[in-house]
Amino acid sequence: MKDFGAVLSMLHAGDSIVIEGANRRSRLISDPLFTGKTVAEILTLLPEHSEGVPDEDFAADVAEFRKRHPESLDASRWD
C-alpha cells in the first residue's frame, strides 16, 4: 500500500500494520499513534471546583490551529 493517509487511518482504527522492506526486518505496529479524547472526557479530568478559563490568546490559538488544519471535522465522532 502506498497511501500513507490510509495507513494512518488504519492505525487510528486500531488495525495492525506489518511493514516490510528488502533486506530489512519486518515490524508490527499495533497501537494507534494518537488517541484523542472527546470534550466530555477532557471535562471529567478537570478538578471538581476548577476555575480554569481560556486566556486572552485562546481565540488566536484556535484561529491558528484552524489555519493549519482546514480539513473538515468528522461530526459523527462528536458527543
DSSP file (Angstrom, degrees, kcal/mol; ACC not computed):
  #  RESIDUE AA STRUCTURE BP1 BP2  ACC     N-H-->O    O-->H-N    N-H-->O    O-->H-N    TCO  KAPPA ALPHA  PHI   PSI    X-CA   Y-CA   Z-CA
    1    1 A M              0   0    0      0, 0.0     6,-0.0     0, 0.0     0, 0.0   0.000 360.0 360.0 360.0 132.8    0.0    0.0    0.0
    2    2 A K        +     0   0    0      1,-0.1     2,-1.1     5,-0.0     3,-0.1   0.383 360.0 101.0-110.0   1.6    1.4    3.4   -1.0
    3    3 A D     >  -     0   0    0      1,-0.2     4,-1.8     2,-0.1     3,-0.3  -0.758  48.4-174.4 -92.4  97.3   -1.3    5.6    0.5
    4    4 A F  H  > S+     0   0    0     -2,-1.1     4,-2.5     1,-0.2     5,-0.2   0.859  83.2  56.7 -62.5 -37.1    0.2    6.8    3.8
    5    5 A G  H  > S+     0   0    0      1,-0.2     4,-2.3     2,-0.2    -1,-0.2   0.895 106.3  50.1 -60.4 -40.0   -3.0    8.5    4.8
    6    6 A A  H  > S+     0   0    0     -3,-0.3     4,-2.2     2,-0.2    -1,-0.2   0.881 109.2  51.9 -66.0 -37.6   -4.9    5.2    4.5
    7    7 A V  H  X S+     0   0    0     -4,-1.8     4,-2.3     2,-0.2    -2,-0.2   0.924 110.2  48.3 -63.8 -44.2   -2.2    3.5    6.7
    8    8 A L  H  X S+     0   0    0     -4,-2.5     4,-2.8     1,-0.2    -2,-0.2   0.900 109.9  52.5 -63.3 -39.8   -2.6    6.2    9.4
    9    9 A S  H  X S+     0   0    0     -4,-2.3     4,-1.5     1,-0.2    -1,-0.2   0.901 108.7  50.3 -61.3 -40.1   -6.4    5.8    9.2
   10   10 A M  H  <>S+     0   0    0     -4,-2.2     5,-2.6     2,-0.2     4,-0.3   0.912 111.2  48.9 -64.4 -42.1   -6.0    2.0    9.7
   11   11 A L  H ><5S+     0   0    0     -4,-2.3     3,-1.7     1,-0.2    -2,-0.2   0.924 109.6  51.0 -63.4 -44.2   -3.7    2.6   12.7
   12   12 A H  H 3<5S+     0   0    0     -4,-2.8    -1,-0.2     1,-0.3    -2,-0.2   0.794 106.3  56.2 -64.3 -26.8   -6.1    5.1   14.3
   13   13 A A  T 3<5S-     0   0    0     -4,-1.5    -1,-0.3    -5,-0.2    -2,-0.2   0.530 123.7-106.9 -80.7  -5.7   -8.9    2.4   13.8
   14   14 A G  T < 5 +     0   0    0     -3,-1.7    -3,-0.2    -4,-0.3    -2,-0.1   0.534  69.3 147.5  94.2   7.1   -6.7    0.0   15.8
   15   15 A D      < -     0   0    0     -5,-2.6     2,-0.4    -6,-0.2    -1,-0.3  -0.396  48.3-118.5 -73.9 154.4   -5.6   -2.2   12.9
   16   16 A S        -     0   0    0     -2,-0.1     2,-0.4    12,-0.0    14,-0.2  -0.756  26.6-159.4 -92.2 140.5   -2.2   -3.9   13.0
   17   17 A I  E     -A   29   0A   0     12,-2.6    12,-2.9    -2,-0.4     2,-0.5  -0.976   6.4-156.5-123.8 132.4    0.2   -3.0   10.2
   18   18 A V  E     -A   28   0A   0     -2,-0.4     2,-0.5    10,-0.2    10,-0.2  -0.945   9.8-162.2-107.7 125.0    3.2   -5.0    9.0
   19   19 A I  E     -A   27   0A   0      8,-2.2     8,-1.7    -2,-0.5     2,-0.4  -0.930  11.6-179.4-109.8 124.4    5.9   -3.0    7.3
   20   20 A E        +     0   0    0     -2,-0.5     2,-0.3     6,-0.2     6,-0.1  -0.955   4.6 179.1-125.3 142.9    8.4   -5.0    5.2
   21   21 A G    >   -     0   0    0      3,-0.4     3,-1.9    -2,-0.4     2,-0.2  -0.952  42.8 -82.1-136.7 158.2   11.4   -3.8    3.2
   22   22 A A  T 3  S-     0   0    0     -2,-0.3     3,-0.1     1,-0.3    -2,-0.0  -0.411 114.2  -4.9 -61.2 127.9   14.0   -5.5    1.1
   23   23 A N  T 3  S+     0   0    0      1,-0.2     2,-0.3    -2,-0.2    -1,-0.3   0.738 114.7 109.8  59.2  26.3   16.8   -6.8    3.4
   24   24 A R  S <  S-     0   0    0     -3,-1.9    -3,-0.4     0, 0.0    -1,-0.2  -0.913  74.4 -99.3-128.2 157.7   15.2   -5.3    6.5
   25   25 A R        -     0   0    0     -2,-0.3     2,-0.2    -5,-0.1    -4,-0.1  -0.415  38.4-117.6 -70.5 148.7   13.4   -6.6    9.5
   26   26 A S        -     0   0    0     -6,-0.1     2,-0.4    -2,-0.1    -6,-0.2  -0.595  27.5-154.4 -82.0 149.0    9.6   -6.6    9.5
   27   27 A R  E     -A   19   0A   0     -8,-1.7    -8,-2.2    -2,-0.2     2,-0.6  -0.984   6.8-148.0-128.3 139.9    7.9   -4.5   12.1
   28   28 A L  E     -A   18   0A   0     -2,-0.4     2,-0.6   -10,-0.2   -10,-0.2  -0.926  11.5-170.1-107.0 119.5    4.4   -4.9   13.5
   29   29 A I  E     +A   17   0A   0    -12,-2.9   -12,-2.6    -2,-0.6    -2,-0.0  -0.943  19.6 155.9-109.7 118.1    2.7   -1.7   14.6
   30   30 A S        +     0   0    0     -2,-0.6    -1,-0.1   -14,-0.2   -12,-0.0   0.547  45.9  79.0-122.1  -9.4   -0.4   -2.4   16.5
   31   31 A D  S    S-     0   0    0      1,-0.0   -19,-0.1     2,-0.0   -16,-0.0  -0.799  82.5-109.2-101.8 143.6   -1.1    0.6   18.7
   32   32 A P        -     0   0    0      0, 0.0     3,-0.2     0, 0.0   -20,-0.1  -0.373  20.3-132.9 -64.1 148.3   -2.7    3.8   17.3
   33   33 A L  S    S+     0   0    0      1,-0.3     2,-0.4   -25,-0.2   -21,-0.1   0.832  89.0  11.4 -71.2 -32.3   -0.3    6.8   17.1
   34   34 A F        -     0   0    0      2,-0.0     2,-0.6     0, 0.0    -1,-0.3  -0.982  59.4-165.3-149.0 131.1   -2.8    9.1   18.7
   35   35 A T        -     0   0    0     -2,-0.4     2,-0.0    -3,-0.2   -23,-0.0  -0.945  21.7-151.8-119.3 111.1   -6.0    8.5   20.6
   36   36 A G        -     0   0    0     -2,-0.6     2,-0.4     1,-0.0    -2,-0.0  -0.273   5.6-133.1 -77.0 163.9   -8.0   11.7   21.0
   37   37 A K        -     0   0    0     -2,-0.0     2,-0.1     3,-0.0    -1,-0.0  -0.891  17.1-120.1-115.8 148.5  -10.4   12.4   23.8
   38   38 A T     >  -     0   0    0     -2,-0.4     4,-2.2     1,-0.1     5,-0.2  -0.391  31.5-108.0 -76.9 164.3  -13.9   13.9   23.5
   39   39 A V  H  > S+     0   0    0      1,-0.2     4,-2.6     2,-0.2     5,-0.2   0.906 122.3  54.9 -59.1 -41.0  -14.7   17.2   25.2
   40   40 A A  H  > S+     0   0    0      1,-0.2     4,-1.5     2,-0.2    -1,-0.2   0.899 107.6  49.0 -60.5 -40.7  -16.7   15.2   27.7
   41   41 A E  H  > S+     0   0    0      2,-0.2     4,-0.6     1,-0.2    -1,-0.2   0.898 111.6  49.2 -65.9 -40.0  -13.8   13.0   28.5
   42   42 A I  H >X S+     0   0    0     -4,-2.2     3,-1.2     1,-0.2     4,-0.5   0.911 107.7  54.5 -65.3 -41.8  -11.5   16.0   29.0
   43   43 A L  H >< S+     0   0    0     -4,-2.6     3,-1.0     1,-0.3    -1,-0.2   0.839 101.2  58.8 -62.7 -32.3  -14.0   17.7   31.2
   44   44 A T  H 3< S+     0   0    0     -4,-1.5    -1,-0.3     1,-0.2    -2,-0.2   0.712  99.9  59.3 -69.5 -17.7  -14.1   14.7   33.5
   45   45 A L  H << S+     0   0    0     -3,-1.2    -1,-0.2    -4,-0.6    -2,-0.2   0.623  85.4  98.5 -83.9 -13.8  -10.3   15.1   34.1
   46   46 A L  S << S-     0   0    0     -3,-1.0    -3,-0.0    -4,-0.5     4,-0.0  -0.418  88.4 -96.4 -73.0 148.9  -10.7   18.7   35.5
   47   47 A P    >   -     0   0    0      0, 0.0     3,-1.6     0, 0.0    -1,-0.1  -0.286  38.9-109.3 -59.2 152.2  -10.7   19.1   39.3
   48   48 A E  T 3  S+     0   0    0      1,-0.3    -2,-0.1    -3,-0.1    -3,-0.0   0.861 116.2  32.7 -55.6 -41.3  -14.3   19.3   40.7
   49   49 A H  T 3  S+     0   0    0      2,-0.0    -1,-0.3     0, 0.0     2,-0.1  -0.245  85.3 164.1-111.7  44.4  -14.1   23.0   41.5
   50   50 A S    <   -     0   0    0     -3,-1.6    -4,-0.0     1,-0.1    -2,-0.0  -0.371  25.2-170.0 -65.5 136.3  -11.9   24.1   38.6
   51   51 A E        +     0   0    0     -2,-0.1    -1,-0.1     2,-0.1     2,-0.1   0.087  35.3 146.1-109.8  20.2  -11.8   27.8   37.9
   52   52 A G        +     0   0    0      1,-0.0    -2,-0.0     0, 0.0    -6,-0.0  -0.337  20.9 175.8 -62.7 134.2   -9.9   27.4   34.7
   53   53 A V        -     0   0    0     -2,-0.1    -2,-0.1     0, 0.0     2,-0.1  -0.973  38.5 -94.4-135.2 151.1  -10.8   29.9   32.0
   54   54 A P        -     0   0    0      0, 0.0     5,-0.0     0, 0.0     2,-0.0  -0.392  45.3-124.7 -62.1 141.0   -9.4   30.4   28.5
   55   55 A D    >   -     0   0    0      1,-0.1     3,-1.8    -2,-0.1     4,-0.3  -0.192  32.5 -89.8 -79.5 178.8   -6.7   33.1   28.5
   56   56 A E  T 3  S+     0   0    0      1,-0.3     4,-0.3     2,-0.1     3,-0.2   0.676 126.1  54.7 -66.4 -17.2   -6.7   36.1   26.2
   57   57 A D  T 3> S+     0   0    0      1,-0.2     4,-2.6     2,-0.1    -1,-0.3   0.411  78.7  98.2 -94.0   1.5   -4.8   34.3   23.5
   58   58 A F  H <> S+     0   0    0     -3,-1.8     4,-2.5     1,-0.2     5,-0.2   0.924  82.4  47.6 -58.2 -48.9   -7.3   31.4   23.3
   59   59 A A  H  > S+     0   0    0     -4,-0.3     4,-2.5     1,-0.2    -1,-0.2   0.899 113.4  48.7 -61.0 -40.9   -9.2   32.7   20.3
   60   60 A A  H  > S+     0   0    0     -4,-0.3     4,-2.4     2,-0.2    -1,-0.2   0.885 110.1  52.2 -66.4 -37.8   -6.0   33.4   18.4
   61   61 A D  H  X S+     0   0    0     -4,-2.6     4,-2.3     2,-0.2    -2,-0.2   0.919 111.0  46.9 -62.9 -43.7   -4.7   29.9   19.2
   62   62 A V  H  X S+     0   0    0     -4,-2.5     4,-2.5     2,-0.2    -2,-0.2   0.921 112.0  50.4 -64.4 -43.7   -7.9   28.4   17.9
   63   63 A A  H  X S+     0   0    0     -4,-2.5     4,-1.8     1,-0.2    -2,-0.2   0.902 111.1  49.0 -61.4 -41.2   -7.7   30.5   14.7
   64   64 A E  H  X S+     0   0    0     -4,-2.4     4,-2.0     2,-0.2    -1,-0.2   0.904 110.4  50.7 -65.4 -41.4   -4.1   29.4   14.2
   65   65 A F  H  X S+     0   0    0     -4,-2.3     4,-1.8     1,-0.2    -2,-0.2   0.935 110.3  49.0 -60.5 -46.4   -5.0   25.8   14.6
   66   66 A R  H  < S+     0   0    0     -4,-2.5    -1,-0.2     1,-0.2    -2,-0.2   0.839 108.5  54.5 -64.3 -32.3   -7.8   26.1   12.1
   67   67 A K  H  < S+     0   0    0     -4,-1.8    -1,-0.2     1,-0.2    -2,-0.2   0.897 113.3  41.6 -66.4 -39.6   -5.4   27.8    9.6
   68   68 A R  H  < S+     0   0    0     -4,-2.0    -2,-0.2     1,-0.2    -1,-0.2   0.720 124.6  37.7 -79.4 -21.2   -3.0   24.8    9.9
   69   69 A H     <  +     0   0    0     -4,-1.8    -1,-0.2    -5,-0.2    -2,-0.1  -0.650  63.3 157.2-131.2  75.0   -5.8   22.2    9.9
   70   70 A P        +     0   0    0      0, 0.0    -1,-0.1     0, 0.0     3,-0.1   0.540  37.0 118.6 -79.1  -4.8   -8.5   23.4    7.4
   71   71 A E  S    S-     0   0    0      1,-0.1    -2,-0.1    -5,-0.0     2,-0.0  -0.220  74.8 -96.1 -62.5 152.1   -9.8   19.9    6.8
   72   72 A S        -     0   0    0      1,-0.1     2,-0.2     2,-0.0    -1,-0.1  -0.340  37.0-120.2 -67.0 146.9  -13.5   19.2    7.8
   73   73 A L        -     0   0    0     -3,-0.1     2,-1.2     1,-0.0    -1,-0.1  -0.616  21.9-115.3 -86.0 149.7  -14.2   17.7   11.2
   74   74 A D    >   -     0   0    0     -2,-0.2     3,-2.0     1,-0.2     4,-0.2  -0.726  28.6-171.1 -87.0  95.0  -15.9   14.3   11.4
   75   75 A A  G >  S+     0   0    0     -2,-1.2     3,-1.4     1,-0.3    -1,-0.2   0.702  77.1  73.6 -62.9 -20.3  -19.2   15.3   13.2
   76   76 A S  G 3  S+     0   0    0      1,-0.3    -1,-0.3    -3,-0.1    -2,-0.0   0.697  94.1  54.6 -67.3 -16.1  -20.1   11.7   13.7
   77   77 A R  G <  S+     0   0    0     -3,-2.0    -1,-0.3     2,-0.0    -2,-0.2   0.451  84.7 108.3 -95.4  -1.9  -17.5   11.5   16.4
   78   78 A W    <         0   0    0     -3,-1.4   -40,-0.0    -4,-0.2    -3,-0.0  -0.442 360.0 360.0 -74.7 148.7  -18.8   14.4   18.4
   79   79 A D              0   0    0     -2,-0.1    -1,-0.1     0, 0.0    -3,-0.0   0.425 360.0 360.0-100.4 360.0  -20.5   13.7   21.7
